[in-house]
């Protein structure tokens, strides 16, 4: 039975535990222990760790082996900058390539989001927001871009917590405007609206925990010895 679980499923499980904090930054990832934890053999665990290392969730240390990565403050800040570039691109691609099924799901999410913004709780709104952006990422018509957008959101979720929005209604109106542009096939408007939405959402992001401060190499000493002619 242990061999029937795919490396992809194990990768998802380990990634989820890293994002949730169940596997803390810096902790060692021992294949035998992980295999027992997820009820699999060591082979899919080894494959999963290689994938997670390529995604930046896992790193390898000398004498310690695989460990959960410890992102720096600069890396966390870079993720939000990358989001500001990729999500508008994703919205533009979705406007050109979305299917009727994508539009149906997005419309349902916007309707629910607007209702919950009036009467719901922050947890509901955050989950609906995640589903909206994930569905939009699925609509871009490019597996590689979808994977990048999905991985980016997971890494942001790992490093940041989202405070309850004080402007939840406005935020869902922005989602609705993006959806309208996507439904009309207006790529440039979808791009511009998503860029504005991402910019307005920045104040709700707070680092989950103190991150490492990037240490830069000191400048090499200047040789002050003069050579006589």
Secondary structure, 3 states (H helix, E strand, C coil): CHHHCCHHHHHHHHHHHHHHCCCCCCCECCHHHHHHHHCCCHHHHHHHHHHHHHHCCEEEECCCEEEECCCEHHHHHHHHHHHHHHHHHHHHHHHHHCCHHHHHHHHHHHHHHHHHHHHCCHHHHHHHHHHHHHHHHHCCCCHHHHHHHHHHHHHHHHHEEECCCCCHHHHHHHHHHHHHHHHHCCHHHHHHHHHHHHHHHHHHEEECCCCECCCCCCCCCCCCCCCCC
